[in-house]
Amino acid sequence: MSSALEATDALVVGAGVAGLACARDLAAAGVSVRVVEAGDAVGGRMRSDRIGGFVVDRGFQVFNTAYPQVRRRFDLKRLRLRPFTPGFLVHTPAGRLRFSDPTRRPRALPGLRAVRTAGPRDLTALGLLSARDMLLPPGRIKRRPDTATRTALAEAGLSEEFVERFLRPFLAGVFLEDELETSARVFHLVWRSMLRGTVCLPAEGIGAVPRALATGLPEGTVRLETPAAGLTEHGVLTAEGAEVPARAVVVATGPGTVPALLPQVALPDYRIVTTYYHVAERSPLGEPTLLVDTRRRFLNTCVLSEVVPSYAPRGRSLVATSVLGRDGQGRERELRAALAEAYGTDTDGWDLLTVRTVEDALPAMAPPQALTRTTRVAPGRYVCGDHRATGSVQGAMASGARAAREVLRDLRR
């Protein structure tokens, strides 16, 4: 890490995946670039901590191998990815149901047919929707007229009962909202990525993803614990009072910092999510599968140590459960009761390891949703992040890549 703050062609503020992707592309093009980060490590919202031998991601996150930016930037073998089960489990008042991807597990189709809410009409409609999303070029999907996801599912022929039983509980955890009001364009692209890729986690936690991006930068590019206090005529002023001259400044911070640096940038509302991490003596579910709830008392829950055994010490199990909003008095107690019912086990003996609330977990993406927007906001001033594209790792890195292209275009002029 550099001890000096030298003048540079491009300065990126924020070392999340958007800022790191931008810096990587600028460096690859031969531009001198520096990254300043307020935190003590790279990653932004994609960080992992170690607590008492457990790996705790800062909020429940997953990694999808189908994203174009992922395929372009990562050696997936080095991340040592461990997959979730394709599909998910649904807890209902009548018992637990399994929703599996029949393209990967054909034997699961008869089980879906046996459920009253998954008759031939719904299965055919879902199959056609999935085939279109999986096979159509992304450009065709992006050009579709945009509506809310709920409207798109109804227009695809899916019954309200099927949507309420299976898709609404699952998608609530994907988009962090339980009314299916997210842009249908975004839904179709995300559904496509789930069908074409593998949802997984790195063996060392989700923080391994931004660390892998940072490793590809020239030594000394990233300076940690260096918050930006403001922009100047010639660059960036750090909280220590030092000015870093730069021909181009890219703001790639979280939404809480953007208004102080670029007040002219309009930001969407953000979804708030809280994840509770419990430790159990034995696993309440012997498989690496997401479990959702038709009563929507939680967004999703899973035994992380079934997905990645190294997330927990030997002989212990780590359970992660996410809910909308912030933690509150009595909420963990109510959640523990819901988990006892959903897992069919006594949760009184579970230890609460930690609670993580992410205030800016995901931007709201109501229709019509622009899937990409320019990052240029003023001469020599740029902004990137998932709020400029789609709320995903793909969207964040794609926005960073676009920022790099626009910076290069302007510098070369």
C-alpha positions in Angstrom: 0.0 0.0 0.0 1.4 3.4 -1.0 2.3 5.8 1.8 2.2 8.8 -0.5 -0.8 10.3 -2.3 0.7 11.1 -5.7 -1.0 12.9 -8.5 -2.7 10.4 -10.9 -4.7 10.3 -14.1 -7.7 8.7 -12.4 -8.7 8.5 -8.7 -11.4 6.0 -7.6 -13.1 6.7 -4.3 -14.3 3.4 -2.8 -12.9 -0.1 -3.0 -16.1 -2.1 -3.4 -16.5 -4.3 -6.5 -17.6 -1.4 -8.7 -14.6 0.7 -7.8 -12.2 -2.2 -8.1 -13.6 -3.2 -11.5 -13.2 0.3 -12.7 -9.6 0.6 -11.4 -8.7 -2.8 -13.0 -9.9 -1.7 -16.4 -8.2 1.7 -16.2 -4.9 0.1 -15.1 -5.1 -2.5 -17.9 -5.5 0.4 -20.4 -2.2 1.9 -19.2 -3.8 4.8 -17.2 -2.2 5.7 -13.8 -4.9 5.0 -11.2 -5.2 5.2 -7.4 -8.0 3.9 -5.1 -8.8 5.4 -1.7 -11.0 3.5 0.7 -12.4 4.6 4.0 -12.5 1.1 5.5 -9.7 -1.2 6.7 -10.1 -3.7 3.8 -11.5 -3.8 0.3 -15.0 -5.0 -0.4 -17.5 -2.4 0.7 -20.7 -4.4 1.3 -18.9 -7.6 0.3 -16.9 -8.2 3.4 -16.3 -11.3 5.6 -15.4 -11.3 9.2 -14.1 -14.0 11.5 -15.8 -14.4 14.8 -14.8 -17.1 17.2 -13.8 -19.4 14.4 -16.9 -18.7 12.2 -16.9 -16.9 8.9 -19.6 -14.2 8.9 -20.4 -12.3 5.7 -21.7 -8.8 6.3 -25.3 -9.8 5.4 -26.3 -13.0 3.6 -24.9 -12.9 0.1 -24.4 -15.4 -2.8 -22.2 -15.5 -5.9 -23.6 -16.4 -9.3 -21.2 -17.9 -11.8 -23.3 -17.0 -14.8 -22.8 -13.2 -14.6 -20.8 -11.9 -17.6 -18.6 -9.8 -15.4 -17.9 -12.7 -13.2 -16.8 -14.9 -16.2 -14.7 -12.1 -17.5 -12.8 -11.2 -14.3 -12.4 -14.3 -12.1 -10.6 -17.6 -12.0 -13.4 -19.4 -10.4 -11.2 -22.3 -9.3 -9.1 -20.0 -7.1 -12.2 -18.9 -5.3 -12.9 -22.6 -4.3 -16.7 -22.2 -4.8 -19.2 -24.4 -3.0 -22.7 -24.6 -4.5 -26.1 -24.3 -3.1 -28.7 -26.9 -4.1 -30.4 -25.7 -7.3 -33.9 -24.6 -6.2 -35.2 -24.1 -2.7 -37.4 -25.4 0.1 -40.7 -23.7 1.1 -42.1 -23.9 4.6 -45.9 -23.9 4.5 -48.6 -24.5 7.2 -49.2 -27.9 5.5 -45.5 -28.9 5.6 -42.3 -28.4 3.6 -42.3 -28.3 -0.2 -39.3 -28.5 -2.5 -39.0 -26.4 -5.6 -36.2 -27.7 -7.9 -35.0 -26.7 -11.3 -36.2 -29.6 -13.5 -33.5 -28.8 -16.1 -30.9 -29.9 -13.6 -32.9 -32.4 -11.6 -35.5 -34.0 -13.9 -36.6 -36.4 -11.1 -38.0 -33.4 -9.2 -40.7 -32.6 -11.7 -43.1 -35.4 -10.6 -42.8 -34.0 -7.0 -43.9 -30.6 -8.2 -46.8 -32.0 -10.1 -48.0 -33.7 -7.0 -48.4 -30.4 -5.3 -51.9 -29.0 -5.9 -50.6 -25.5 -6.5 -48.2 -26.7 -9.2 -50.6 -28.2 -11.8 -49.8 -28.8 -15.5 -50.8 -25.2 -16.4 -48.4 -23.6 -14.0 -45.6 -26.0 -14.8 -46.1 -25.4 -18.5 -46.2 -21.6 -18.0 -43.1 -21.6 -15.8 -41.3 -23.9 -18.3 -42.0 -21.5 -21.2 -41.0 -18.5 -19.2 -37.7 -20.2 -18.1 -36.9 -21.4 -21.7 -37.4 -17.9 -23.1 -35.2 -16.3 -20.4 -32.5 -19.0 -20.7 -32.3 -19.0 -24.5 -33.1 -15.4 -25.6 -30.1 -13.0 -26.1 -29.9 -10.6 -23.1 -30.5 -7.7 -25.5 -34.0 -9.0 -26.4 -34.8 -9.3 -22.7 -33.6 -5.7 -22.0 -35.8 -4.3 -24.8 -39.0 -5.8 -23.5 -41.7 -3.3 -22.2 -41.2 -3.1 -18.5 -43.7 -3.8 -15.8 -43.7 -5.0 -12.2 -42.6 -8.6 -11.7 -46.0 -9.6 -10.4 -47.7 -8.4 -13.6 -45.1 -10.2 -15.7 -45.7 -13.5 -13.9 -49.5 -13.2 -14.4 -49.0 -12.4 -18.1 -46.8 -15.5 -18.4 -49.8 -17.6 -17.3 -48.8 -18.4 -13.8 -51.7 -18.6 -11.3 -51.8 -16.3 -8.3 -51.8 -19.4 -6.0 -48.6 -20.7 -7.5 -46.9 -17.4 -7.3 -47.9 -16.9 -3.7 -46.9 -20.4 -2.7 -43.5 -20.6 -4.5 -42.2 -17.5 -6.3 -43.2 -14.6 -4.0 -41.4 -16.0 -0.9 -38.3 -16.9 -2.9 -38.1 -13.6 -4.9 -38.6 -11.6 -1.7 -35.2 -12.8 -0.6 -33.7 -12.0 -4.1 -35.0 -8.4 -4.4 -35.4 -7.7 -0.7 -39.1 -6.7 -1.1 -42.1 -8.9 -0.8 -44.7 -7.2 -3.1 -43.1 -8.3 -6.4 -42.9 -4.7 -7.4 -39.3 -5.0 -8.9 -38.8 -4.4 -12.6 -39.7 -7.4 -14.7 -36.7 -6.7 -16.9 -34.5 -7.2 -13.8 -36.4 -10.3 -12.8 -36.0 -11.9 -16.2 -32.2 -11.2 -16.3 -31.8 -12.5 -12.7 -33.9 -15.6 -13.5 -31.8 -16.2 -16.6 -28.6 -16.0 -14.6 -30.0 -18.5 -12.0 -30.9 -21.0 -14.8 -27.6 -20.7 -16.6 -25.2 -20.4 -13.6 -24.5 -21.9 -10.2 -25.3 -20.0 -7.0 -22.5 -20.6 -4.6 -20.1 -19.1 -2.0 -16.3 -18.9 -1.8 -14.6 -21.1 0.8 -13.1 -18.1 2.5 -16.4 -16.0 2.5 -17.9 -13.5 0.1 -15.0 -11.1 0.9 -12.7 -13.3 -1.3 -14.4 -11.8 -4.3 -13.3 -8.2 -3.9 -9.9 -9.4 -2.6 -9.4 -11.3 -5.9 -10.2 -8.1 -7.9 -7.8 -6.1 -5.8 -5.0 -8.7 -6.2 -5.0 -7.9 -10.0 -4.1 -4.2 -9.4 -0.6 -2.9 -9.5 1.0 -2.8 -6.0 0.4 0.4 -4.1 -2.8 1.2 -6.1 -5.2 0.9 -3.1 -4.8 3.1 0.0 -7.0 1.9 2.9 -8.3 3.9 5.9 -8.4 7.0 3.7 -11.8 8.5 3.6 -12.6 11.3 1.1 -13.9 14.5 2.7 -14.8 16.2 -0.5 -13.9 16.9 -4.1 -11.8 19.9 -5.1 -11.2 21.6 -8.4 -8.2 19.5 -9.0 -9.0 16.1 -7.3 -10.0 14.8 -3.9 -9.5 16.1 -0.4 -9.0 13.4 2.2 -10.2 13.5 5.7 -6.5 14.1 6.8 -6.5 17.3 4.8 -4.4 16.1 1.9 -5.3 16.9 -1.7 -4.9 14.1 -4.2 -4.7 15.7 -7.7 -6.4 13.7 -10.4 -7.6 14.4 -14.0 -10.6 12.2 -13.4 -12.4 11.2 -10.2 -14.7 8.2 -10.0 -17.0 8.1 -6.9 -17.7 4.4 -6.3 -18.8 4.6 -2.6 -22.0 3.4 -1.0 -25.1 5.6 -1.3 -24.5 7.1 2.1 -21.3 8.9 0.9 -22.3 9.8 -2.7 -24.4 12.9 -1.8 -21.5 14.5 0.1 -19.2 14.1 -2.8 -21.6 14.5 -5.8 -24.8 16.2 -4.5 -26.2 16.4 -8.0 -26.5 12.6 -8.3 -30.0 11.3 -7.7 -30.1 8.0 -5.8 -32.9 5.5 -5.5 -34.3 4.3 -2.3 -32.3 1.4 -0.8 -33.6 -1.8 0.9 -32.5 -2.5 4.4 -31.9 -6.1 5.5 -30.8 -7.7 8.8 -29.2 -11.1 9.0 -29.1 -13.1 12.2 -26.3 -15.7 12.6 -27.1 -18.5 15.0 -24.8 -21.4 16.1 -26.3 -24.8 16.6 -24.7 -28.0 18.0 -26.0 -30.0 15.1 -27.3 -29.0 11.7 -31.1 -28.5 11.5 -31.0 -29.2 7.7 -28.6 -31.7 6.3 -28.3 -30.1 2.8 -27.0 -26.8 1.3 -30.4 -25.4 0.5 -32.3 -22.2 1.0 -35.5 -22.4 3.0 -38.2 -19.7 2.6 -41.5 -19.1 4.4 -44.9 -18.6 2.8 -45.9 -16.5 5.9 -42.8 -14.3 5.1 -41.7 -14.1 8.7 -38.2 -14.1 7.2 -36.8 -13.7 3.7 -34.7 -16.9 3.7 -32.6 -19.1 6.0 -29.9 -21.6 5.4 -27.3 -23.6 7.2 -24.2 -21.9 5.8 -21.9 -24.6 7.1 -23.7 -27.1 4.9 -22.8 -25.0 1.9 -19.3 -24.2 3.0 -18.1 -26.4 5.9 -15.2 -24.0 6.7 -17.7 -21.3 7.7 -18.0 -23.1 11.1 -15.6 -25.0 13.4 -15.8 -28.8 13.3 -18.9 -30.0 15.2 -20.8 -26.7 15.0 -23.4 -25.4 12.5 -23.9 -21.8 11.4 -27.4 -20.8 10.5 -28.0 -17.5 8.7 -31.5 -15.9 8.5 -32.4 -12.6 6.8 -35.3 -10.3 7.5 -36.4 -7.1 5.9 -35.6 -3.9 7.9 -33.6 -3.4 11.0 -33.2 -5.4 14.2 -35.6 -4.5 17.0 -36.6 -5.4 20.5 -38.1 -8.9 20.6 -37.5 -9.5 16.9 -34.8 -12.2 17.4 -37.1 -14.0 19.9 -39.9 -14.1 17.3 -37.5 -15.2 14.6 -36.2 -18.0 16.7 -39.8 -19.3 17.2 -40.4 -19.1 13.4 -37.1 -21.0 12.7 -38.1 -23.7 15.2 -41.3 -24.3 13.2 -39.6 -24.0 9.8 -36.7 -26.4 10.6 -38.9 -28.7 12.8 -36.4 -28.5 15.7 -35.9 -26.9 19.1 -34.0 -23.6 18.7 -33.9 -22.6 22.4 -30.3 -24.0 22.7 -29.1 -22.0 19.7 -26.5 -19.3 20.4 -26.9 -15.9 18.7 -23.4 -15.3 17.3 -24.0 -11.8 15.8 -26.5 -9.6 13.9 -25.6 -7.7 10.7 -27.8 -4.9 9.4 -27.0 -3.6 6.0 -28.7 -0.2 5.5 -27.9 0.0 1.7 -28.3 -3.7 0.8 -30.0 -3.3 -2.6 -31.4 -0.4 -4.6 -35.1 -0.4 -5.2 -35.7 -1.2 -8.9 -39.2 -0.2 -9.8 -40.3 -0.2 -13.4 -39.4 1.3 -15.8 -35.8 0.4 -14.7 -32.9 1.7 -16.7 -30.5 -1.2 -16.8 -27.4 1.0 -17.4 -26.8 4.7 -17.2 -23.9 7.0 -18.0 -21.5 7.4 -15.1 -20.3 10.9 -16.3 -22.0 13.6 -14.1 -19.6 16.6 -14.8 -16.3 17.2 -16.5 -13.8 14.9 -14.9 -16.4 13.6 -12.4 -18.0 10.1 -12.6 -20.1 7.9 -10.4 -20.5 4.1 -10.5 -22.2 1.4 -8.5 -25.2 -0.9 -8.5 -27.5 2.2 -8.4 -26.3 3.1 -11.9 -27.2 -0.4 -13.3 -28.9 -3.3 -11.5 -28.7 -4.3 -7.9 -26.3 -7.2 -8.2 -22.6 -8.0 -8.3 -23.0 -8.0 -12.1 -24.6 -4.5 -12.1 -21.9 -3.1 -9.8 -19.0 -4.4 -11.8 -20.7 -3.5 -15.2 -21.2 0.1 -13.9 -17.5 0.2 -12.9 -16.5 -1.1 -16.4 -18.6 1.6 -18.0 -17.0 4.3 -15.8 -13.6 3.1 -16.9 -14.7 3.3 -20.6 -16.0 6.8 -20.2 -13.0 8.0 -18.3 -10.7 6.6 -20.9 -12.7 8.2 -23.7 -12.5 11.6 -22.0 -8.8 11.4 -21.1 -7.9 10.5 -24.6 -9.7 13.6 -25.9 
